[in-house]
Amino acid sequence: MLARHRITRYVEPLREGGSLPGLVEADDDGLYVVKLRGAGQGIRALVAELVVGELARAIGLRVPELVFLELGDPIGRAEPDPEIQELLLASVGENVGLDFLPASLPFAVFAGHEIPLEEAAAVVWLDLVTTNVDRTPRNSNLLWWHGQLWLIDHGAALYRHHAATVGAGEADRPFPQIVDHILMPLLGDDPAARLEPLRAAHARLAPLVTPEVLAAIVANVPDDWRGEHDYAGYLAERIAVVGRWLEAIDGIDQTSSATSGPGTGGLPRGPEAGKGLGPRVGAPPKALGTDGAPPKADGEAPA
């Protein structure tokens, strides 16, 4: 189980993040980056931080230590900045913290930060499984510390859990955004080359995520944060879905287009793509036309 500490001092805001995380000192004299329950997407973002962070750790990736941080009312009231004071007062109670990595730098290929192919593929696989939309060149959420890669900021992952419930039935939703992943160029120079490291990553990592591992990860989430969501069931099925998809395709185009790519079942996305919908991964054969081709979009003339 994760350690629990009490915040003793709010040091400064870290304005790089959209949810305004802050640097705090805790009663163990450690420094942590706190993710506050009163910010952005609220408690669901903290759940994603816990679940995806610990899943990454379970498959051998580096994530700063995750802890629970108790925030008291006096710290918020002592904050002179009105915006931060409001956020702190809205976050009284239990929050999530990551161990602060002093002097770490954002990951950047052009800075000479080199990582093994297997590790790059593992990160892409993790983000494909957890539908993490926030690991792009615009915002890598990767740090370089002591010559190694560290993963941070998973609050935008598992975005399906912002619905009323989540479970295995939602695991085959499309996720074409994976083509924009910052590490995708490291997997190969062409679609077929990029696919092979991901297939190898799936073969290597999927067996590590056993039901027992998933149960232990989800057990870290407080009951009143979890609600009716079946995170273990969702992730188990999501891994199976990703495995089927990786076997069914013959390459991954690196493109910013939302019309095709991982999560579309290998089919072009239809006019509903603008709404963030589209064919599910592993779509049944009836999704194909009688000639075996993708169905025509509304109003499109037959070939």
C-alpha positions as CSV (number, residue, x, y, z in Angstrom):
1,M,0.0,0.0,0.0
2,L,1.1,3.6,-0.6
3,A,2.6,5.7,2.2
4,R,0.6,8.5,3.7
5,H,2.0,11.9,4.8
6,R,0.7,15.2,6.0
7,I,1.6,18.4,4.1
8,T,3.4,20.8,6.3
9,R,4.3,23.5,3.9
10,Y,3.1,24.7,0.4
11,V,6.4,25.7,-1.3
12,E,5.3,27.0,-4.7
13,P,3.0,26.3,-7.6
14,L,4.2,24.4,-10.7
15,R,2.4,26.3,-13.4
16,E,3.5,24.0,-16.2
17,G,0.6,21.7,-15.6
18,G,-3.0,22.6,-16.5
19,S,-4.2,21.4,-13.1
20,L,-1.8,23.6,-11.2
21,P,0.2,21.0,-9.3
22,G,2.3,22.4,-6.5
23,L,5.6,21.6,-4.8
24,V,5.0,20.8,-1.1
25,E,7.0,19.7,1.9
26,A,5.6,16.8,4.0
27,D,6.0,15.6,7.6
28,D,8.7,13.2,6.5
29,D,10.8,16.2,5.4
30,G,10.4,15.1,1.8
31,L,9.4,17.3,-1.2
32,Y,6.5,16.1,-3.3
33,V,4.7,17.3,-6.4
34,V,1.1,17.3,-5.2
35,K,-1.9,16.7,-7.5
36,L,-4.9,18.4,-5.9
37,R,-8.4,17.0,-5.7
38,G,-9.9,20.4,-6.2
39,A,-8.2,21.0,-9.6
40,G,-9.2,20.2,-13.2
41,Q,-10.9,16.8,-13.4
42,G,-11.0,16.3,-9.7
43,I,-10.6,13.0,-8.0
44,R,-10.8,11.0,-11.3
45,A,-7.5,12.5,-12.3
46,L,-6.0,11.4,-9.0
47,V,-7.3,7.9,-9.6
48,A,-5.7,7.8,-13.0
49,E,-2.4,9.0,-11.5
50,L,-2.5,6.1,-9.0
51,V,-3.6,3.3,-11.3
52,V,-1.5,4.1,-14.3
53,G,1.5,5.1,-12.3
54,E,1.5,1.8,-10.4
55,L,0.8,-0.2,-13.5
56,A,3.8,1.4,-15.1
57,R,5.9,0.4,-12.1
58,A,4.5,-3.1,-12.3
59,I,5.9,-3.6,-15.8
60,G,9.3,-2.2,-14.9
61,L,9.0,1.5,-15.9
62,R,10.3,4.2,-13.7
63,V,7.8,6.4,-11.9
64,P,8.5,8.6,-8.9
65,E,7.2,7.2,-5.6
66,L,3.4,7.8,-5.3
67,V,2.0,8.8,-1.9
68,F,-1.2,10.1,-0.3
69,L,-0.8,13.6,1.0
70,E,-3.2,15.0,3.6
71,L,-3.8,18.7,3.2
72,G,-5.2,20.7,6.2
73,D,-7.3,23.8,6.1
74,P,-4.7,26.2,7.7
75,I,-2.3,25.8,4.8
76,G,-4.8,27.0,2.4
77,R,-5.9,29.9,4.5
78,A,-2.3,31.1,4.9
79,E,-1.7,31.2,1.1
80,P,-1.6,34.9,-0.1
81,D,-2.4,34.2,-3.8
82,P,-6.2,34.1,-4.1
83,E,-6.3,31.6,-7.0
84,I,-4.0,29.2,-5.2
85,Q,-5.8,29.7,-1.9
86,E,-9.1,28.8,-3.5
87,L,-7.6,25.7,-5.0
88,L,-6.0,24.6,-1.7
89,L,-9.2,25.1,0.3
90,A,-11.1,23.1,-2.3
91,S,-8.5,20.3,-1.9
92,V,-8.6,19.9,1.9
93,G,-8.3,16.2,2.7
94,E,-6.5,13.4,0.9
95,N,-4.5,14.2,-2.3
96,V,-1.9,12.4,-4.4
97,G,1.8,13.2,-4.4
98,L,4.8,12.2,-6.5
99,D,8.3,12.2,-5.1
100,F,10.1,15.4,-6.4
101,L,13.0,14.7,-8.7
102,P,15.4,17.7,-8.2
103,A,17.2,18.9,-11.3
104,S,15.3,16.6,-13.6
105,L,14.8,17.8,-17.2
106,P,12.0,17.2,-19.7
107,F,12.9,14.3,-22.0
108,A,14.0,15.5,-25.5
109,V,15.6,13.5,-28.3
110,F,17.4,16.5,-29.6
111,A,19.1,16.9,-26.2
112,G,20.8,13.5,-26.6
113,H,18.5,11.6,-24.3
114,E,18.7,8.0,-25.6
115,I,16.5,5.2,-24.4
116,P,16.5,1.5,-25.4
117,L,14.0,0.4,-28.1
118,E,12.4,-2.0,-25.6
119,E,11.8,0.8,-23.1
120,A,10.3,3.2,-25.7
121,A,8.0,0.4,-26.9
122,A,7.0,-0.4,-23.3
123,V,6.0,3.3,-22.7
124,V,3.9,3.4,-25.9
125,W,2.3,0.1,-25.0
126,L,1.4,1.4,-21.6
127,D,-0.2,4.5,-23.0
128,L,-2.1,2.5,-25.6
129,V,-3.5,0.2,-22.9
130,T,-4.4,3.1,-20.6
131,T,-5.6,5.5,-23.4
132,N,-3.2,8.2,-22.3
133,V,-3.7,11.2,-24.5
134,D,-1.0,13.3,-22.9
135,R,2.4,12.0,-24.0
136,T,2.9,14.0,-27.2
137,P,5.7,16.3,-28.4
138,R,3.6,19.2,-27.1
139,N,3.8,17.8,-23.6
140,S,5.8,14.6,-23.1
141,N,5.2,14.1,-19.4
142,L,8.6,12.3,-19.4
143,L,11.6,13.4,-17.3
144,W,15.3,12.7,-17.7
145,W,16.9,12.2,-14.3
146,H,20.3,10.7,-13.6
147,G,20.6,9.4,-17.1
148,Q,17.3,7.5,-17.1
149,L,13.7,8.0,-18.3
150,W,11.0,8.7,-15.7
151,L,7.2,8.8,-16.3
152,I,5.0,11.4,-14.7
153,D,1.6,13.0,-14.9
154,H,-1.0,10.3,-15.8
155,G,-4.0,12.3,-14.8
156,A,-5.3,12.5,-18.4
157,A,-5.2,8.7,-18.9
158,L,-8.2,6.3,-18.5
159,Y,-10.4,9.1,-19.9
160,R,-13.4,6.7,-20.1
161,H,-13.7,6.7,-16.4
162,H,-15.1,10.2,-16.4
163,A,-18.3,8.5,-17.4
164,A,-20.7,7.1,-14.8
165,T,-19.2,3.7,-14.9
166,V,-16.3,1.9,-16.6
167,G,-15.7,-1.8,-17.0
168,A,-14.7,-4.4,-19.5
169,G,-17.5,-3.4,-21.9
170,E,-15.8,-0.1,-22.6
171,A,-12.3,-1.5,-23.3
172,D,-12.6,-1.7,-27.0
173,R,-13.2,2.0,-27.6
174,P,-11.1,3.6,-30.3
175,F,-7.8,5.3,-29.4
176,P,-6.3,6.8,-32.6
177,Q,-4.4,9.4,-30.6
178,I,-1.6,6.9,-30.0
179,V,-0.1,7.8,-33.4
180,D,0.9,11.2,-31.9
181,H,2.9,9.6,-29.1
182,I,6.3,11.3,-28.6
183,L,8.2,8.0,-28.6
184,M,6.5,6.5,-31.7
185,P,9.4,7.8,-34.0
186,L,11.8,5.8,-31.9
187,L,10.1,2.5,-32.8
188,G,11.0,2.5,-36.5
189,D,11.1,4.4,-39.7
190,D,8.1,2.8,-41.4
191,P,4.7,1.4,-40.4
192,A,5.8,-2.2,-40.4
193,A,9.0,-1.5,-38.4
194,R,7.0,0.4,-35.8
195,L,4.7,-2.5,-35.2
196,E,7.2,-5.1,-34.4
197,P,8.6,-3.6,-31.1
198,L,5.0,-3.1,-30.0
199,R,4.1,-6.7,-30.6
200,A,7.2,-7.7,-28.7
201,A,6.3,-5.4,-25.9
202,H,2.9,-6.9,-25.6
203,A,4.3,-10.4,-25.6
204,R,6.7,-9.4,-22.8
205,L,4.5,-7.2,-20.7
206,A,1.0,-8.5,-20.9
207,P,1.8,-11.7,-18.9
208,L,3.2,-9.5,-16.1
209,V,-0.2,-7.8,-15.6
210,T,-2.0,-10.7,-13.8
211,P,-5.4,-10.4,-12.0
212,E,-3.5,-10.4,-8.8
213,V,-1.3,-7.4,-9.9
214,L,-4.4,-5.5,-11.1
215,A,-6.2,-6.2,-7.8
216,A,-3.2,-4.9,-5.8
217,I,-3.0,-1.8,-8.0
218,V,-6.7,-1.0,-7.7
219,A,-6.6,-1.7,-3.9
220,N,-4.5,1.5,-3.6
221,V,-7.5,3.6,-4.7
222,P,-9.8,4.7,-1.8
223,D,-13.2,3.1,-2.0
224,D,-15.0,6.4,-2.2
225,W,-12.8,7.5,-5.1
226,R,-13.5,4.3,-7.1
227,G,-17.3,4.4,-7.2
228,E,-18.9,1.8,-9.4
229,H,-15.8,1.6,-11.7
230,D,-14.3,-1.8,-12.4
231,Y,-10.7,-0.7,-13.1
232,A,-9.2,-4.2,-12.9
233,G,-11.8,-5.6,-15.3
234,Y,-11.4,-2.7,-17.7
235,L,-7.6,-3.0,-17.8
236,A,-7.6,-6.8,-18.2
237,E,-9.9,-6.6,-21.2
238,R,-8.1,-3.6,-22.6
239,I,-4.8,-5.6,-22.7
240,A,-6.6,-8.4,-24.5
241,V,-8.1,-5.9,-27.0
242,V,-4.6,-4.3,-27.6
243,G,-3.2,-7.8,-28.2
244,R,-5.8,-8.6,-30.8
245,W,-5.4,-5.3,-32.6
246,L,-1.6,-5.6,-32.8
247,E,-2.0,-9.0,-34.4
248,A,-4.6,-7.9,-36.8
249,I,-2.8,-5.0,-38.4
250,D,0.3,-4.9,-40.7
251,G,1.8,-1.5,-39.6
252,I,1.3,1.8,-37.8
253,D,1.3,4.9,-39.8
254,Q,2.7,7.8,-37.9
255,T,0.3,10.6,-38.6
256,S,-1.7,13.2,-36.8
257,S,-4.9,12.1,-38.7
258,A,-7.8,11.0,-36.6
259,T,-9.2,9.0,-39.6
260,S,-7.3,5.9,-39.0
261,G,-4.8,4.3,-36.6
262,P,-4.8,2.3,-33.3
263,G,-8.2,1.9,-31.8
264,T,-10.1,1.9,-35.1
265,G,-10.2,-1.8,-35.6
266,G,-8.1,-1.3,-38.8
267,L,-11.0,0.5,-40.4
268,P,-11.2,4.1,-41.6
269,R,-13.2,6.1,-39.2
270,G,-16.5,7.4,-40.5
271,P,-18.2,10.8,-40.3
272,E,-18.7,10.3,-36.6
273,A,-14.9,10.8,-36.2
274,G,-15.4,14.4,-35.4
275,K,-17.4,13.4,-32.3
276,G,-14.6,11.2,-31.1
277,L,-16.4,8.0,-32.0
278,G,-15.6,5.3,-34.6
279,P,-15.3,1.6,-35.1
280,R,-14.2,-0.2,-32.0
281,V,-11.1,-2.2,-31.8
282,G,-11.9,-5.8,-32.8
283,A,-15.1,-4.6,-34.5
284,P,-17.2,-7.6,-35.6
285,P,-17.3,-8.7,-39.3
286,K,-20.7,-7.1,-39.8
287,A,-18.9,-3.7,-39.6
288,L,-17.5,-4.5,-43.1
289,G,-19.5,-4.2,-46.3
290,T,-20.6,-7.3,-48.2
291,D,-17.6,-7.0,-50.4
292,G,-15.3,-7.0,-47.4
293,A,-14.5,-3.3,-47.7
294,P,-15.2,-0.7,-45.0
295,P,-18.7,0.6,-45.0
296,K,-19.4,3.7,-47.1
297,A,-19.8,7.0,-45.2
298,D,-23.2,8.6,-45.3
299,G,-23.8,10.2,-48.7
300,E,-20.8,8.5,-50.3
301,A,-21.3,7.0,-53.7
302,P,-20.4,3.4,-54.2
303,A,-17.1,2.8,-56.0
